[in-house]
Amino acid sequence: MIKQPIAYLCSEYPAVSHTFIYREIESLRKAGLTVHTASIRKPSNLQFMTAAEQEEAVQTLMVLATPLPLMAKAHIHSLLKKPAGYLRMAFEASKLLFKGPKSPVKALAYFVEAGILLEWMHRHKMNHIHEHFGNPTAIVAILMKAYGGISYSISVHGPDIFYAVDSALLAEKIKKASFVRCISHYCRSQIMRISDAESWNLQHIVRCGVDPDLYVVRPDPGNKVPNIICVGRLVPAKGQHILLEACSLLKNNGVPFHLTLIGEGPDRLSLEKFVAKNDLSEVVTFTGVLGQDKVRQHYDKADIFVLASFAEGVPVVLMEAMAKEIPVISTRITGIPELILHGQDGLLATPGDAEDLASQMLTLLNHPELRQQFGKAGRKKVSANYNQHVNNLLMVDLLNQARAQS
């Protein structure tokens, strides 16, 4: 076992909407890796997180919260330690004036962030950093690699980054990475599309996952009126407007149900207006942001889980619901059909089609025995293919190999 620590970098960590990253790091530590964490900005909604997540935030380097004198000290340290490397990093940052962000402000910001992270990594004797999502934070990793003595890897989820390949410099991030972790076959196919075939062996499918011992089978909720839940940010990509349209169709046909929307976001006002306009106030509840403990309480009361997304990677909330034997309905997009096999361990609807979604919901609402069948099959699927501890052993191997080659 390689004892030298590994760094994990995110744009925001920990985060309510990305608790799977916290659980991934927790799992890596249990497997024997020493992982230090860094976040570009301070996390929002920290008050809704568990005590363990709040403690994790205390132990995480908040890059942009570094006082100016310490920022300057970090850069002086990096300059004196390796002057040629510092100049290479500055030159690499100057290229961002003409490619990618094409912004002097962003180029300077990434350069400053890279200097802070370099000093932090040197202090903790780290030479490999893993970045989640392949977003602009990965550009900081590229600058650090230019400095020398630092390697990086990335986890790519998609699909947003696949819509902005050039401006996101995704091909360059992939090319310079020690390895790329893809969360699904769909994700890997999009990475393969923009990379040389010779590098495909460095693109590994490591699925996200959940802990089946934490997300245990829920008791029978015993609801007189079926309870439908949806967990996710209230944003266009999650398709909550289509879900509400489907609910309106069901209500107008006299179908009893109650929908709970868990999450917060910019679409909340328009969603609330739709609820009021279509007389859904008595059957729809908005909870706002909830921490994981409270989300699990809602899972325990749910009869059906619905996610009507237009764009996703492979949603961890679907895995959580399936692990708890809640029958799930989602859409035929990106990597979701790799998780849900229609008619065997869940149902899939056509994205953007409220009538089809309502039809799939009606199928489960009218057939309790089918809900039970899909629930059991869903947990079996997650336990076999989406167990975070099993999957993260692959990450341990990949990170150890990358660290050894640095």
Secondary structure, 3 states (H helix, E strand, C coil): CCCCCEEEEEEECCCHHHHHHHHHHHHHHHCCCCEEEEEEECCCCHHHCCHHHHHHHHHCEEHHHCCHHHHHHHHHHHHHHCHHHHHHHHHHHHHHHCCCCCCHHHHHHHHHHHHHHHHHHHHCCCCEEEEECCCCHHHHHHHHHHHCCCEEEEEECCCHHHHCCCCCCHHHHHHHCCCEEECCHHHHHHHHHCCCHHHHHHEEECCCCECCCCCCCCCCCCCCCCEEEEECCCCHHHCHHHHHHHHHHHHHCCCCCEEEEEECCCCHHHHHHHHHHCCCCCCEEEEECCCHHHHHHHHHCCCEEECCCCCCCCCHHHHHHHHCCCCEEEECCCCHHHHCCECCCEEEECCCCHHHHHHHHHHHHHCHHHHHHHHHHHHHHHHHHCEHHHHHHHHHHHHHHHHHHC
